[in-house]
């Protein structure tokens, strides 16, 4: 019983660590490309301003959802 509890706790800790790394870990980008940014309410106006400034280039804004 104790061994199963320890195994379950270790698996839970490993899953939590993997989830945290997936959410907050580094996001590598190719050389020359700016780093990736997360869109939220705090930086939405910055995105809007940068999008509207690029009138001389093709702009694409894609919103993707897994559902």
PDB file of N, CA, C, O and CB in Angstrom:
ATOM      1  N   UNK A   1       0.824  -1.193   0.000  1.00  0.00           N
ATOM      2  CA  UNK A   1       0.000   0.000   0.000  1.00  0.00           C
ATOM      3  C   UNK A   1       0.875   1.266   0.000  1.00  0.00           C
ATOM      4  O   UNK A   1       0.626   2.209  -0.751  1.00  0.00           O
ATOM      5  CB  UNK A   1      -0.941  -0.007   1.217  1.00  0.00           C
ATOM      6  N   UNK A   2       1.901   1.261   0.860  1.00  0.00           N
ATOM      7  CA  UNK A   2       2.772   2.435   0.949  1.00  0.00           C
ATOM      8  C   UNK A   2       3.539   2.647  -0.357  1.00  0.00           C
ATOM      9  O   UNK A   2       3.741   3.781  -0.791  1.00  0.00           O
ATOM     10  CB  UNK A   2       3.756   2.285   2.123  1.00  0.00           C
ATOM     11  N   UNK A   3       3.958   1.554  -0.972  1.00  0.00           N
ATOM     12  CA  UNK A   3       4.702   1.656  -2.228  1.00  0.00           C
ATOM     13  C   UNK A   3       3.821   2.253  -3.326  1.00  0.00           C
ATOM     14  O   UNK A   3       4.294   3.059  -4.126  1.00  0.00           O
ATOM     15  CB  UNK A   3       5.230   0.271  -2.659  1.00  0.00           C
ATOM     16  N   UNK A   4       2.559   1.869  -3.370  1.00  0.00           N
ATOM     17  CA  UNK A   4       1.633   2.415  -4.363  1.00  0.00           C
ATOM     18  C   UNK A   4       1.409   3.905  -4.136  1.00  0.00           C
ATOM     19  O   UNK A   4       1.313   4.669  -5.096  1.00  0.00           O
ATOM     20  CB  UNK A   4       0.296   1.668  -4.318  1.00  0.00           C
ATOM     21  N   UNK A   5       1.325   4.321  -2.881  1.00  0.00           N
ATOM     22  CA  UNK A   5       1.133   5.734  -2.558  1.00  0.00           C
ATOM     23  C   UNK A   5       2.353   6.559  -2.977  1.00  0.00           C
ATOM     24  O   UNK A   5       2.214   7.643  -3.543  1.00  0.00           O
ATOM     25  CB  UNK A   5       0.865   5.908  -1.051  1.00  0.00           C
ATOM     26  N   UNK A   6       3.537   6.040  -2.697  1.00  0.00           N
ATOM     27  CA  UNK A   6       4.766   6.740  -3.090  1.00  0.00           C
ATOM     28  C   UNK A   6       4.859   6.833  -4.611  1.00  0.00           C
ATOM     29  O   UNK A   6       5.240   7.874  -5.147  1.00  0.00           O
ATOM     30  CB  UNK A   6       6.013   6.020  -2.520  1.00  0.00           C
ATOM     31  N   UNK A   7       4.518   5.763  -5.300  1.00  0.00           N
ATOM     32  CA  UNK A   7       4.550   5.759  -6.764  1.00  0.00           C
ATOM     33  C   UNK A   7       3.545   6.758  -7.329  1.00  0.00           C
ATOM     34  O   UNK A   7       3.853   7.487  -8.272  1.00  0.00           O
ATOM     35  CB  UNK A   7       4.259   4.349  -7.307  1.00  0.00           C
ATOM     36  N   UNK A   8       2.352   6.790  -6.755  1.00  0.00           N
ATOM     37  CA  UNK A   8       1.327   7.729  -7.219  1.00  0.00           C
ATOM     38  C   UNK A   8       1.756   9.171  -6.975  1.00  0.00           C
ATOM     39  O   UNK A   8       1.557  10.027  -7.837  1.00  0.00           O
ATOM     40  CB  UNK A   8      -0.009   7.454  -6.519  1.00  0.00           C
ATOM     41  N   UNK A   9       2.339   9.450  -5.819  1.00  0.00           N
ATOM     42  CA  UNK A   9       2.809  10.809  -5.523  1.00  0.00           C
ATOM     43  C   UNK A   9       3.950  11.219  -6.456  1.00  0.00           C
ATOM     44  O   UNK A   9       4.009  12.363  -6.908  1.00  0.00           O
ATOM     45  CB  UNK A   9       3.268  10.907  -4.059  1.00  0.00           C
ATOM     46  N   UNK A  10       4.845  10.288  -6.739  1.00  0.00           N
ATOM     47  CA  UNK A  10       5.945  10.587  -7.656  1.00  0.00           C
ATOM     48  C   UNK A  10       5.425  10.856  -9.062  1.00  0.00           C
ATOM     49  O   UNK A  10       5.908  11.762  -9.741  1.00  0.00           O
ATOM     50  CB  UNK A  10       6.952   9.431  -7.679  1.00  0.00           C
ATOM     51  N   UNK A  11       4.449  10.078  -9.500  1.00  0.00           N
ATOM     52  CA  UNK A  11       3.862  10.289 -10.827  1.00  0.00           C
ATOM     53  C   UNK A  11       3.142  11.629 -10.887  1.00  0.00           C
ATOM     54  O   UNK A  11       3.222  12.330 -11.896  1.00  0.00           O
ATOM     55  CB  UNK A  11       2.889   9.147 -11.178  1.00  0.00           C
ATOM     56  N   UNK A  12       2.442  11.992  -9.821  1.00  0.00           N
ATOM     57  CA  UNK A  12       1.745  13.276  -9.767  1.00  0.00           C
ATOM     58  C   UNK A  12       2.740  14.435  -9.797  1.00  0.00           C
ATOM     59  O   UNK A  12       2.523  15.424 -10.497  1.00  0.00           O
ATOM     60  CB  UNK A  12       0.869  13.360  -8.504  1.00  0.00           C
ATOM     61  N   UNK A  13       3.825  14.313  -9.043  1.00  0.00           N
ATOM     62  CA  UNK A  13       4.845  15.361  -9.035  1.00  0.00           C
ATOM     63  C   UNK A  13       5.498  15.500 -10.406  1.00  0.00           C
ATOM     64  O   UNK A  13       5.758  16.614 -10.862  1.00  0.00           O
ATOM     65  CB  UNK A  13       5.909  15.063  -7.973  1.00  0.00           C
ATOM     66  N   UNK A  14       5.760  14.382 -11.059  1.00  0.00           N
ATOM     67  CA  UNK A  14       6.353  14.408 -12.395  1.00  0.00           C
ATOM     68  C   UNK A  14       5.403  15.055 -13.402  1.00  0.00           C
ATOM     69  O   UNK A  14       5.834  15.841 -14.246  1.00  0.00           O
ATOM     70  CB  UNK A  14       6.715  12.986 -12.847  1.00  0.00           C
ATOM     71  N   UNK A  15       4.127  14.732 -13.318  1.00  0.00           N
ATOM     72  CA  UNK A  15       3.138  15.329 -14.218  1.00  0.00           C
ATOM     73  C   UNK A  15       3.012  16.828 -13.972  1.00  0.00           C
ATOM     74  O   UNK A  15       2.892  17.602 -14.922  1.00  0.00           O
ATOM     75  CB  UNK A  15       1.772  14.649 -14.043  1.00  0.00           C
ATOM     76  N   UNK A  16       3.039  17.246 -12.708  1.00  0.00           N
ATOM     77  CA  UNK A  16       2.960  18.672 -12.387  1.00  0.00           C
ATOM     78  C   UNK A  16       4.188  19.415 -12.909  1.00  0.00           C
ATOM     79  O   UNK A  16       4.069  20.522 -13.434  1.00  0.00           O
ATOM     80  CB  UNK A  16       2.824  18.876 -10.869  1.00  0.00           C
ATOM     81  N   UNK A  17       5.360  18.812 -12.766  1.00  0.00           N
ATOM     82  CA  UNK A  17       6.584  19.445 -13.268  1.00  0.00           C
ATOM     83  C   UNK A  17       6.560  19.553 -14.789  1.00  0.00           C
ATOM     84  O   UNK A  17       6.970  20.575 -15.340  1.00  0.00           O
ATOM     85  CB  UNK A  17       7.821  18.654 -12.817  1.00  0.00           C
ATOM     86  N   UNK A  18       6.089  18.518 -15.470  1.00  0.00           N
ATOM     87  CA  UNK A  18       6.005  18.554 -16.933  1.00  0.00           C
ATOM     88  C   UNK A  18       5.006  19.618 -17.389  1.00  0.00           C
ATOM     89  O   UNK A  18       5.259  20.332 -18.360  1.00  0.00           O
ATOM     90  CB  UNK A  18       5.598  17.169 -17.487  1.00  0.00           C
ATOM     91  N   UNK A  19       3.889  19.725 -16.701  1.00  0.00           N
ATOM     92  CA  UNK A  19       2.901  20.748 -17.043  1.00  0.00           C
ATOM     93  C   UNK A  19       3.430  22.153 -16.823  1.00  0.00           C
ATOM     94  O   UNK A  19       3.199  23.042 -17.643  1.00  0.00           O
ATOM     95  CB  UNK A  19       1.642  20.548 -16.232  1.00  0.00           C
ATOM     96  N   UNK A  20       4.140  22.358 -15.719  1.00  0.00           N
ATOM     97  CA  UNK A  20       4.713  23.674 -15.439  1.00  0.00           C
ATOM     98  C   UNK A  20       5.766  24.039 -16.480  1.00  0.00           C
ATOM     99  O   UNK A  20       5.825  25.186 -16.924  1.00  0.00           O
ATOM    100  CB  UNK A  20       5.326  23.704 -14.032  1.00  0.00           C
ATOM    101  N   UNK A  21       6.595  23.080 -16.870  1.00  0.00           N
ATOM    102  CA  UNK A  21       7.607  23.355 -17.897  1.00  0.00           C
ATOM    103  C   UNK A  21       6.944  23.674 -19.232  1.00  0.00           C
ATOM    104  O   UNK A  21       7.385  24.566 -19.957  1.00  0.00           O
ATOM    105  CB  UNK A  21       8.563  22.155 -18.052  1.00  0.00           C
ATOM    106  N   UNK A  22       5.884  22.941 -19.548  1.00  0.00           N
ATOM    107  CA  UNK A  22       5.174  23.179 -20.803  1.00  0.00           C
ATOM    108  C   UNK A  22       4.552  24.571 -20.830  1.00  0.00           C
ATOM    109  O   UNK A  22       4.547  25.233 -21.868  1.00  0.00           O
ATOM    110  CB  UNK A  22       4.093  22.117 -21.011  1.00  0.00           C
ATOM    111  N   UNK A  23       4.035  25.008 -19.701  1.00  0.00           N
ATOM    112  CA  UNK A  23       3.372  26.312 -19.628  1.00  0.00           C
ATOM    113  C   UNK A  23       4.365  27.466 -19.519  1.00  0.00           C
ATOM    114  O   UNK A  23       4.199  28.486 -20.188  1.00  0.00           O
ATOM    115  CB  UNK A  23       2.424  26.344 -18.446  1.00  0.00           C
ATOM    116  N   UNK A  24       5.385  27.319 -18.693  1.00  0.00           N
ATOM    117  CA  UNK A  24       6.276  28.433 -18.376  1.00  0.00           C
ATOM    118  C   UNK A  24       7.704  28.267 -18.887  1.00  0.00           C
ATOM    119  O   UNK A  24       8.531  29.157 -18.689  1.00  0.00           O
ATOM    120  CB  UNK A  24       6.311  28.627 -16.905  1.00  0.00           C
ATOM    121  N   UNK A  25       8.006  27.163 -19.530  1.00  0.00           N
ATOM    122  CA  UNK A  25       9.361  26.904 -20.011  1.00  0.00           C
ATOM    123  C   UNK A  25       9.745  27.814 -21.165  1.00  0.00           C
ATOM    124  O   UNK A  25       8.896  28.522 -21.707  1.00  0.00           O
ATOM    125  CB  UNK A  25       9.494  25.460 -20.437  1.00  0.00           C
ATOM    126  N   UNK A  26      11.012  27.799 -21.543  1.00  0.00           N
ATOM    127  CA  UNK A  26      11.478  28.653 -22.642  1.00  0.00           C
ATOM    128  C   UNK A  26      10.883  28.234 -23.982  1.00  0.00           C
ATOM    129  O   UNK A  26      10.622  27.054 -24.219  1.00  0.00           O
ATOM    130  CB  UNK A  26      13.000  28.620 -22.722  1.00  0.00           C
ATOM    131  N   UNK A  27      10.679  29.196 -24.835  1.00  0.00           N
ATOM    132  CA  UNK A  27      10.151  28.959 -26.173  1.00  0.00           C
ATOM    133  C   UNK A  27      11.218  29.369 -27.180  1.00  0.00           C
ATOM    134  O   UNK A  27      11.302  30.544 -27.538  1.00  0.00           O
ATOM    135  CB  UNK A  27       8.816  29.745 -26.410  1.00  0.00           C
ATOM    136  N   UNK A  28      12.037  28.427 -27.645  1.00  0.00           N
ATOM    137  CA  UNK A  28      13.109  28.789 -28.581  1.00  0.00           C
ATOM    138  C   UNK A  28      12.549  29.200 -29.944  1.00  0.00           C
ATOM    139  O   UNK A  28      11.545  28.657 -30.406  1.00  0.00           O
ATOM    140  CB  UNK A  28      14.085  27.616 -28.750  1.00  0.00           C
ATOM    141  N   UNK A  29      13.209  30.157 -30.571  1.00  0.00           N
ATOM    142  CA  UNK A  29      12.827  30.619 -31.904  1.00  0.00           C
ATOM    143  C   UNK A  29      14.062  30.581 -32.802  1.00  0.00           C
ATOM    144  O   UNK A  29      15.188  30.590 -32.305  1.00  0.00           O
ATOM    145  CB  UNK A  29      12.213  32.061 -31.852  1.00  0.00           C
ATOM    146  N   UNK A  30      13.863  30.540 -34.111  1.00  0.00           N
ATOM    147  CA  UNK A  30      15.005  30.560 -35.033  1.00  0.00           C
ATOM    148  C   UNK A  30      15.775  31.881 -34.938  1.00  0.00           C
ATOM    149  O   UNK A  30      15.232  32.897 -34.504  1.00  0.00           O
ATOM    150  CB  UNK A  30      14.526  30.334 -36.479  1.00  0.00           C
ATOM    151  N   UNK A  31      17.041  31.851 -35.348  1.00  0.00           N
ATOM    152  CA  UNK A  31      17.854  33.071 -35.354  1.00  0.00           C
ATOM    153  C   UNK A  31      17.205  34.122 -36.238  1.00  0.00           C
ATOM    154  O   UNK A  31      16.729  33.813 -37.330  1.00  0.00           O
ATOM    155  CB  UNK A  31      19.292  32.775 -35.838  1.00  0.00           C
ATOM    156  N   UNK A  32      17.185  35.362 -35.769  1.00  0.00           N
ATOM    157  CA  UNK A  32      16.616  36.454 -36.533  1.00  0.00           C
ATOM    158  C   UNK A  32      15.142  36.688 -36.261  1.00  0.00           C
ATOM    159  O   UNK A  32      14.607  37.725 -36.654  1.00  0.00           O
ATOM    160  CB  UNK A  32      16.812  36.202 -37.974  1.00  0.00           C
ATOM    161  N   UNK A  33      14.478  35.764 -35.605  1.00  0.00           N
ATOM    162  CA  UNK A  33      13.056  35.929 -35.288  1.00  0.00           C
ATOM    163  C   UNK A  33      12.935  36.451 -33.865  1.00  0.00           C
ATOM    164  O   UNK A  33      13.634  35.969 -32.972  1.00  0.00           O
ATOM    165  CB  UNK A  33      12.274  34.583 -35.457  1.00  0.00           C
ATOM    166  N   UNK A  34      12.060  37.429 -33.635  1.00  0.00           N
ATOM    167  CA  UNK A  34      11.889  37.908 -32.263  1.00  0.00           C
ATOM    168  C   UNK A  34      11.314  36.805 -31.376  1.00  0.00           C
ATOM    169  O   UNK A  34      10.658  35.890 -31.874  1.00  0.00           O
ATOM    170  CB  UNK A  34      10.975  39.148 -32.234  1.00  0.00           C
ATOM    171  N   UNK A  35      11.553  36.886 -30.081  1.00  0.00           N
ATOM    172  CA  UNK A  35      11.036  35.852 -29.187  1.00  0.00           C
ATOM    173  C   UNK A  35       9.512  35.824 -29.179  1.00  0.00           C
ATOM    174  O   UNK A  35       8.856  36.835 -29.430  1.00  0.00           O
ATOM    175  CB  UNK A  35      11.557  36.072 -27.773  1.00  0.00           C
ATOM    176  N   UNK A  36       8.967  34.660 -28.890  1.00  0.00           N
ATOM    177  CA  UNK A  36       7.517  34.514 -28.827  1.00  0.00           C
ATOM    178  C   UNK A  36       6.967  35.260 -27.618  1.00  0.00           C
ATOM    179  O   UNK A  36       7.641  35.391 -26.596  1.00  0.00           O
ATOM    180  CB  UNK A  36       7.121  33.026 -28.769  1.00  0.00           C
ATOM    181  N   UNK A  37       5.751  35.740 -27.745  1.00  0.00           N
ATOM    182  CA  UNK A  37       5.105  36.462 -26.649  1.00  0.00           C
ATOM    183  C   UNK A  37       3.748  35.838 -26.376  1.00  0.00           C
ATOM    184  O   UNK A  37       3.103  35.302 -27.276  1.00  0.00           O
ATOM    185  CB  UNK A  37       4.959  37.973 -26.980  1.00  0.00           C
ATOM    186  N   UNK A  38       3.333  35.914 -25.144  1.00  0.00           N
ATOM    187  CA  UNK A  38       2.005  35.424 -24.774  1.00  0.00           C
ATOM    188  C   UNK A  38       1.037  36.603 -24.797  1.00  0.00           C
ATOM    189  O   UNK A  38       1.306  37.652 -24.212  1.00  0.00           O
ATOM    190  CB  UNK A  38       2.022  34.735 -23.362  1.00  0.00           C
ATOM    191  N   UNK A  39      -0.061  36.424 -25.460  1.00  0.00           N
ATOM    192  CA  UNK A  39      -1.067  37.475 -25.557  1.00  0.00           C
ATOM    193  C   UNK A  39      -1.963  37.430 -24.333  1.00  0.00           C
ATOM    194  O   UNK A  39      -2.522  36.387 -23.997  1.00  0.00           O
ATOM    195  CB  UNK A  39      -1.902  37.329 -26.849  1.00  0.00           C
ATOM    196  N   UNK A  40      -2.094  38.576 -23.668  1.00  0.00           N
ATOM    197  CA  UNK A  40      -3.008  38.697 -22.539  1.00  0.00           C
ATOM    198  C   UNK A  40      -3.525  40.127 -22.490  1.00  0.00           C
ATOM    199  O   UNK A  40      -3.146  40.952 -23.322  1.00  0.00           O
ATOM    200  CB  UNK A  40      -2.311  38.307 -21.200  1.00  0.00           C
ATOM    201  N   UNK A  41      -4.373  40.424 -21.539  1.00  0.00           N
ATOM    202  CA  UNK A  41      -4.980  41.753 -21.460  1.00  0.00           C
ATOM    203  C   UNK A  41      -3.940  42.849 -21.236  1.00  0.00           C
ATOM    204  O   UNK A  41      -4.137  43.983 -21.673  1.00  0.00           O
ATOM    205  CB  UNK A  41      -6.010  41.787 -20.342  1.00  0.00           C
ATOM    206  N   UNK A  42      -2.849  42.530 -20.569  1.00  0.00           N
ATOM    207  CA  UNK A  42      -1.829  43.536 -20.268  1.00  0.00           C
ATOM    208  C   UNK A  42      -1.046  43.968 -21.504  1.00  0.00           C
ATOM    209  O   UNK A  42      -0.604  45.115 -21.574  1.00  0.00           O
ATOM    210  CB  UNK A  42      -0.873  43.001 -19.227  1.00  0.00           C
ATOM    211  N   UNK A  43      -0.864  43.076 -22.484  1.00  0.00           N
ATOM    212  CA  UNK A  43      -0.059  43.444 -23.651  1.00  0.00           C
ATOM    213  C   UNK A  43      -0.871  43.480 -24.947  1.00  0.00           C
ATOM    214  O   UNK A  43      -0.287  43.526 -26.029  1.00  0.00           O
ATOM    215  CB  UNK A  43       1.091  42.475 -23.805  1.00  0.00           C
ATOM    216  N   UNK A  44      -2.176  43.462 -24.863  1.00  0.00           N
ATOM    217  CA  UNK A  44      -3.005  43.464 -26.063  1.00  0.00           C
ATOM    218  C   UNK A  44      -2.870  44.767 -26.846  1.00  0.00           C
ATOM    219  O   UNK A  44      -2.822  44.736 -28.076  1.00  0.00           O
ATOM    220  CB  UNK A  44      -4.458  43.233 -25.691  1.00  0.00           C
ATOM    221  N   UNK A  45      -2.811  45.891 -26.173  1.00  0.00           N
ATOM    222  CA  UNK A  45      -2.686  47.177 -26.868  1.00  0.00           C
ATOM    223  C   UNK A  45      -1.359  47.265 -27.626  1.00  0.00           C
ATOM    224  O   UNK A  45      -1.303  47.859 -28.703  1.00  0.00           O
ATOM    225  CB  UNK A  45      -2.799  48.342 -25.866  1.00  0.00           C
ATOM    226  N   UNK A  46      -0.299  46.684 -27.078  1.00  0.00           N
ATOM    227  CA  UNK A  46       0.991  46.660 -27.774  1.00  0.00           C
ATOM    228  C   UNK A  46       0.875  45.865 -29.071  1.00  0.00           C
ATOM    229  O   UNK A  46       1.382  46.292 -30.109  1.00  0.00           O
ATOM    230  CB  UNK A  46       2.091  46.054 -26.870  1.00  0.00           C
ATOM    231  N   UNK A  47       0.214  44.716 -29.016  1.00  0.00           N
ATOM    232  CA  UNK A  47      -0.006  43.914 -30.225  1.00  0.00           C
ATOM    233  C   UNK A  47      -0.817  44.704 -31.247  1.00  0.00           C
ATOM    234  O   UNK A  47      -0.481  44.719 -32.432  1.00  0.00           O
ATOM    235  CB  UNK A  47      -0.726  42.590 -29.879  1.00  0.00           C
ATOM    236  N   UNK A  48      -1.860  45.345 -30.802  1.00  0.00           N
ATOM    237  CA  UNK A  48      -2.721  46.126 -31.702  1.00  0.00           C
ATOM    238  C   UNK A  48      -1.930  47.258 -32.366  1.00  0.00           C
ATOM    239  O   UNK A  48      -2.071  47.500 -33.564  1.00  0.00           O
ATOM    240  CB  UNK A  48      -3.929  46.704 -30.926  1.00  0.00           C
ATOM    241  N   UNK A  49      -1.112  47.937 -31.591  1.00  0.00           N
ATOM    242  CA  UNK A  49      -0.317  49.041 -32.132  1.00  0.00           C
ATOM    243  C   UNK A  49       0.706  48.535 -33.153  1.00  0.00           C
ATOM    244  O   UNK A  49       0.848  49.122 -34.225  1.00  0.00           O
ATOM    245  CB  UNK A  49       0.398  49.791 -30.996  1.00  0.00           C
ATOM    246  N   UNK A  50       1.417  47.454 -32.830  1.00  0.00           N
ATOM    247  CA  UNK A  50       2.411  46.904 -33.758  1.00  0.00           C
ATOM    248  C   UNK A  50       1.746  46.372 -35.019  1.00  0.00           C
ATOM    249  O   UNK A  50       2.297  46.512 -36.111  1.00  0.00           O
ATOM    250  CB  UNK A  50       3.220  45.789 -33.081  1.00  0.00           C
ATOM    251  N   UNK A  51       0.579  45.767 -34.890  1.00  0.00           N
ATOM    252  CA  UNK A  51      -0.155  45.250 -36.042  1.00  0.00           C
ATOM    253  C   UNK A  51      -0.560  46.394 -36.962  1.00  0.00           C
ATOM    254  O   UNK A  51      -0.399  46.294 -38.178  1.00  0.00           O
ATOM    255  CB  UNK A  51      -1.398  44.458 -35.588  1.00  0.00           C
ATOM    256  N   UNK A  52      -1.078  47.470 -36.402  1.00  0.00           N
ATOM    257  CA  UNK A  52      -1.533  48.602 -37.207  1.00  0.00           C
ATOM    258  C   UNK A  52      -0.381  49.398 -37.819  1.00  0.00           C
ATOM    259  O   UNK A  52      -0.580  50.059 -38.838  1.00  0.00           O
ATOM    260  CB  UNK A  52      -2.384  49.518 -36.361  1.00  0.00           C
ATOM    261  N   UNK A  53       0.805  49.357 -37.237  1.00  0.00           N
ATOM    262  CA  UNK A  53       1.956  50.072 -37.787  1.00  0.00           C
ATOM    263  C   UNK A  53       2.517  49.394 -39.030  1.00  0.00           C
ATOM    264  O   UNK A  53       3.164  50.056 -39.842  1.00  0.00           O
ATOM    265  CB  UNK A  53       3.041  50.192 -36.739  1.00  0.00           C
ATOM    266  N   UNK A  54       2.295  48.129 -39.198  1.00  0.00           N
ATOM    267  CA  UNK A  54       2.892  47.363 -40.303  1.00  0.00           C
ATOM    268  C   UNK A  54       2.007  47.401 -41.543  1.00  0.00           C
ATOM    269  O   UNK A  54       1.649  46.352 -42.078  1.00  0.00           O
ATOM    270  CB  UNK A  54       3.132  45.905 -39.879  1.00  0.00           C
ATOM    271  N   UNK A  55       1.651  48.597 -42.006  1.00  0.00           N
ATOM    272  CA  UNK A  55       0.755  48.717 -43.157  1.00  0.00           C
ATOM    273  C   UNK A  55       1.439  48.399 -44.479  1.00  0.00           C
ATOM    274  O   UNK A  55       0.763  48.158 -45.479  1.00  0.00           O
ATOM    275  CB  UNK A  55       0.181  50.107 -43.215  1.00  0.00           C
ATOM    276  N   UNK A  56       2.773  48.396 -44.502  1.00  0.00           N
ATOM    277  CA  UNK A  56       3.492  48.128 -45.748  1.00  0.00           C
ATOM    278  C   UNK A  56       3.771  46.638 -45.960  1.00  0.00           C
ATOM    279  O   UNK A  56       4.417  46.269 -46.940  1.00  0.00           O
ATOM    280  CB  UNK A  56       4.799  48.896 -45.761  1.00  0.00           C
ATOM    281  N   UNK A  57       3.297  45.784 -45.061  1.00  0.00           N
ATOM    282  CA  UNK A  57       3.533  44.342 -45.153  1.00  0.00           C
ATOM    283  C   UNK A  57       2.218  43.586 -45.026  1.00  0.00           C
ATOM    284  O   UNK A  57       1.227  44.107 -44.513  1.00  0.00           O
ATOM    285  CB  UNK A  57       4.526  43.877 -44.065  1.00  0.00           C
ATOM    286  N   UNK A  58       2.233  42.359 -45.501  1.00  0.00           N
ATOM    287  CA  UNK A  58       1.070  41.493 -45.320  1.00  0.00           C
ATOM    288  C   UNK A  58       1.004  41.109 -43.849  1.00  0.00           C
ATOM    289  O   UNK A  58       2.006  40.703 -43.262  1.00  0.00           O
ATOM    290  CB  UNK A  58       1.146  40.218 -46.238  1.00  0.00           C
ATOM    291  N   UNK A  59      -0.176  41.239 -43.258  1.00  0.00           N
ATOM    292  CA  UNK A  59      -0.357  40.915 -41.843  1.00  0.00           C
ATOM    293  C   UNK A  59      -1.377  39.799 -41.717  1.00  0.00           C
ATOM    294  O   UNK A  59      -2.418  39.823 -42.373  1.00  0.00           O
ATOM    295  CB  UNK A  59      -0.805  42.162 -41.032  1.00  0.00           C
ATOM    296  N   UNK A  60      -1.084  38.840 -40.890  1.00  0.00           N
ATOM    297  CA  UNK A  60      -1.995  37.721 -40.645  1.00  0.00           C
ATOM    298  C   UNK A  60      -2.109  37.537 -39.142  1.00  0.00           C
ATOM    299  O   UNK A  60      -1.104  37.435 -38.439  1.00  0.00           O
ATOM    300  CB  UNK A  60      -1.498  36.404 -41.342  1.00  0.00           C
ATOM    301  N   UNK A  61      -3.317  37.496 -38.667  1.00  0.00           N
ATOM    302  CA  UNK A  61      -3.570  37.226 -37.259  1.00  0.00           C
ATOM    303  C   UNK A  61      -4.417  35.967 -37.201  1.00  0.00           C
ATOM    304  O   UNK A  61      -5.581  35.981 -37.603  1.00  0.00           O
ATOM    305  CB  UNK A  61      -4.278  38.441 -36.543  1.00  0.00           C
ATOM    306  N   UNK A  62      -3.847  34.885 -36.707  1.00  0.00           N
ATOM    307  CA  UNK A  62      -4.547  33.597 -36.655  1.00  0.00           C
ATOM    308  C   UNK A  62      -4.841  33.242 -35.206  1.00  0.00           C
ATOM    309  O   UNK A  62      -3.935  33.195 -34.374  1.00  0.00           O
ATOM    310  CB  UNK A  62      -3.710  32.475 -37.333  1.00  0.00           C
ATOM    311  N   UNK A  63      -6.095  32.996 -34.912  1.00  0.00           N
ATOM    312  CA  UNK A  63      -6.507  32.549 -33.585  1.00  0.00           C
ATOM    313  C   UNK A  63      -6.870  31.078 -33.702  1.00  0.00           C
ATOM    314  O   UNK A  63      -7.838  30.727 -34.377  1.00  0.00           O
ATOM    315  CB  UNK A  63      -7.711  33.398 -33.026  1.00  0.00           C
ATOM    316  N   UNK A  64      -6.112  30.231 -33.058  1.00  0.00           N
ATOM    317  CA  UNK A  64      -6.307  28.791 -33.166  1.00  0.00           C
ATOM    318  C   UNK A  64      -6.804  28.240 -31.837  1.00  0.00           C
ATOM    319  O   UNK A  64      -6.372  28.669 -30.768  1.00  0.00           O
ATOM    320  CB  UNK A  64      -5.000  28.088 -33.590  1.00  0.00           C
ATOM    321  N   UNK A  65      -7.708  27.292 -31.925  1.00  0.00           N
ATOM    322  CA  UNK A  65      -8.251  26.668 -30.731  1.00  0.00           C
ATOM    323  C   UNK A  65      -8.301  25.162 -30.931  1.00  0.00           C
ATOM    324  O   UNK A  65      -8.647  24.697 -32.017  1.00  0.00           O
ATOM    325  CB  UNK A  65      -9.654  27.227 -30.404  1.00  0.00           C
ATOM    326  N   UNK A  66      -7.964  24.393 -29.908  1.00  0.00           N
ATOM    327  CA  UNK A  66      -7.998  22.935 -30.066  1.00  0.00           C
ATOM    328  C   UNK A  66      -9.405  22.359 -30.042  1.00  0.00           C
ATOM    329  O   UNK A  66      -9.577  21.155 -30.233  1.00  0.00           O
ATOM    330  CB  UNK A  66      -7.182  22.289 -28.984  1.00  0.00           C
ATOM    331  N   UNK A  67     -10.399  23.179 -29.816  1.00  0.00           N
ATOM    332  CA  UNK A  67     -11.777  22.659 -29.752  1.00  0.00           C
ATOM    333  C   UNK A  67     -12.564  23.012 -30.980  1.00  0.00           C
ATOM    334  O   UNK A  67     -13.737  22.652 -31.086  1.00  0.00           O
ATOM    335  CB  UNK A  67     -12.493  23.189 -28.530  1.00  0.00           C
TER     336      UNK A  67
END
